[in-house]
């Protein structure tokens, strides 16, 4: 690049520029001029002092096309030179160039003249470089919005308008977040040009609108973008668009950009009072949208402008149906905005313009104190004040108050007006401005104000960011500010995005995440499948690539500290209990030595001693911790700071959880379940035939011993226990004591080595394991509603067939291959059980035989089937019937399933429309609980139900359990939860049960009232109903009884047809059929739990 000779003047350089004989010479002359302007930090003022800028503006308007082209090439060279200078020692030039944008855009008109394309191209290159000079934060307020002023100027020619619209589209690509935040102001100014009479302008406006609308992140609205743009272009298409939108099911959060696009259309449609159909569709759409607005301030802004139209329709619409829809929309609006129609929304006492004026006044006052009065226009002081004030207000709006960031972004602009000789004076001004805005922000947003923390700890990171998951905006323009050695507890409701934040940090998805900060994520990710090449715990730790820097001795020492002795270290991971798996995860974290430790529910599954060890270790090390936990005592012990989600911001509070609750009394639910704001509700349990006392045993274990494959000793030894309808049992014990094993034996998920597990034949058990998510892990693409409807689609629980004790083994197949001999010597082979009915205090079962028609079915008593070894088939059919009686009496509809999920604390729209893979841990637990309760069980068994549930949800669960009429068995390390609900405790220790408290079983319904003792073993078949059973062989005994290889007393008597019975008349036959039909209809439609079907008879 040519360097100007010292004796060259600006006039000589300008002359060389305009007189250049060709484009190459012109570019060289422009480069020389740019080098002259940026010769040193002070020479920039030559643009004004020597009239260079003024002359270039004159040249751009010259009648000579060569001079106009030369001026554009000079602008390009100057902007390019400014961009090439190092930002650390220079910069801050762009404020003084932005006023040139209209001048450069006006040259787009040269394209209409002969040879004018070169001028237009030169102008386009210049403006492209200029835009890249502007920081992202300033593109919208200082470039994009002034462009609309230029577009609205009636003197602007159409080619220049096209160029300005192209520039708007380019700014959208550079500053998408800022464009989205300002869409409410952008939309009305952009869409007016869609109706421009000049086809080229309207066409480019359409393309620009497509670009601008692409900032919409709501997946629901994205598919309607072409329709919405067409509405702004042709207003007569609004009714059709409103119709389509009102019939669409919105499921994602409605944010400000989405409402900015929809608001003008809604306002227009509400004014069409003569069109009742449009009125109905409009209020339906408004109601649907407001139900999904989470931002209270957004809801209030939209409420003010839309409530009048909705009220007018509610009052004046011709059709009652339309008035009712308008009422529902008004109720939804009031709930979302927390306002009533007629309420006044308190106006902010400030505007962006007033804030910029205050900032400008501060700058003028402090600069004059330190540098004296700034005069002249070299460069323009007013431009400096306006630009820096706009920049400061933008930073404050984002709540970015890090002093180092302010210095880095603002310092260069001061250099241009006061020079760089007094850096400390400039720093004082910027620091003072920063403190003023911090103070002002606390006044305006007291609920978001962070506690000041001046302990002198090293700042680990100070990172502005936003966080979204799918179509849900979780955090918006907030800051992650962490100090080394601090332990931060993250507090928010289920579904707020706590785990999503930890995952985003661990995966370094936050923009500009510091590379030098190492992280380690401790969660429930350890599974036997996670590393198939490391079957033992020793290998799992030693072969972890993240722990290669640690010696074998150090690894074993940490494992021993956590509690892994030599025997435990030799075990496979899949053999560990939930508590020991978490201990293994913690051992990895202790060995990693990361700067930032991310802990997601670290106390889940841990016993009291393990939690105490974790507390001691966390408080002793110097790593920074981010902790998500619903264990109040744990957070109280370890946390130095609390991070609270408030209005999509992270707000920081010094101190532990108790100090946070002192500041926020509404958070008392973290300490007392009685302060919960939620209340769950469980369906009424079904009745049990023959059980007339709530204290009679309906589930019992007798002398059960169980040993895991490969284990040297039993996990449980000669254990006996019982459960009645009035039971409220808490199971306690150390990690690995056998608590979960005990429950799996009770539920049939495991089969005992010896002893027996018995249950009432009609009892239904709802079981939620400690790994609750395994219930849904194969269905994450479904919504919660779809999952439950799939699970109970045929009126029975499909998960029953997955139990280990429900699957036929070789021994069961051998028994089924053994023939049943009749007294006549005939042999038959059992194929399946087809039906069941009451027989005295037990049941008799309809048996279908292999290779025989249904008319040869026979009824065999329960006791005889058990003697013959068909325990699994009988238990399987009992489970089938019990499940059918519970879920079969309920309507499997979207409405009914959604209602149940809402009763258990899950938002209805999330339950119906969101895929389960996007739900938080607490929300998934609620889905699993609702699915288990759908069949109206009599027993609820939960293994670690408090895992992942926030305190409000935990309180809601406690209320539901307390009010429910069925039996409850709980495993939990949460003593507060157990002591609140469970008067009886089973403590598992050394393979045995120590029962404490008030026992709830005083009798045995299994042996005295129709329950028939049943070894709890099983298989998975799906028998269907059959017709009336017929004798086994057709051979009649003297007593008229059909035998199936049993004694007379064991077989149901099947009455022979009496030949002398009087024949019924046609009317009698018709009346009998009607009675049977009505009984069948009544049984099918009955909602009474446990309703039995009438057996067809002569009446």
Buried (B, 14 or more C-beta within 10 A) or exposed (E): EEEBEEEBEBEBBBEBBBEBEEEEEBBBBBBBBBBBBBBEBEBBBBBBBBBBBEBBBEBBEBEEBBBBBBBBBBBBBBBBBBBEBEEEEBBBBBBBBBEBBBBBBBBBBBBEEEEBEBBBBBBBBBBEBBBEBBEEBBBBBBBBBBBBEBBEEEEBBBBBBBBBBBBBBBBBEBBBBBBBBBBBBBBEBBBBBBEBEBEEBBBBBBBBBBBBBBBBBBEBBBEBBEBBBBBBBEEEBBBEBBBBBBEBEBBBBBBBBBBBBBBBBBBBBBBBBEBBEBBBBBBBBBBBBBBBBBBEEBBBBBBBEBBEBBBBBBEEBEEEEBBBBBBBBBEBBBEBBEBEEEBEEEEEEEEEEEBBBBBBEBBBEBBEEEBEEBEEEBBBBEBBBBBBBBBBBBBBBBBBBBBEBBBEBBBBBBBBBBEBEEEEBBBBBBEEBBEBBBEBBEEEBEEBBBBEBEEEBEEBBBBBBBBBBBBBBBBBBBBBBBBBBBBBBBBBBBBBBBBBBBBBBBEEEBEEBBEEBBBBBBBBEBEBEEBEEBBBBBBBBBEBEBBEEBEEEEBBBBBBEBBBEEEBBEBBBEBBBBBBBBBBBBBBBBBBBBBBBBBBBBBBBBBEEBBEBBBEBBEEBEBBBBBBBBBBBBBBBBBBBBBBBBBBBBBBBBBBBBBBBEEBEEBEBBBEBEBBEBBBBBBEBBBBBBBEBBBBBBBBBBEBBBBBEEEEEBBBBBBEBBBBBBBBBBBBBBBBBBBBBBBBBBBBBBBBEEBBBBBBBBBBBBBBBBBBBEBBEEBBEBBBBBBBBEBBEEBBBBBBBEBEBBBBEEEBEEBBEEEBBBBBEBEBEBBBBBBBBEBEEBBBBBBBBEEBEBEBBBBBBBBBBBEBBBBBBBBBBBBBBBBBBBBBBBEBEBEBBBEBBBBBBBBBBBBBBBBBEBBBBBBBBBBBBBBBBBBBBBBBBBBBBBBBBBBBBBBBBBBBBEEBEBBBBBBBBBEBBBEBBBBBBBBBEEBBBEEEEEBBBEBBBBBBBBBBBBBBBBBBBEBEEBEEBBBBBEEEEEEEBBBBBBEEEBBBEBEEEEEEEEEEEEEEEEEBEEEBEEBEEEBEEEEEBBBEBEEEEEE
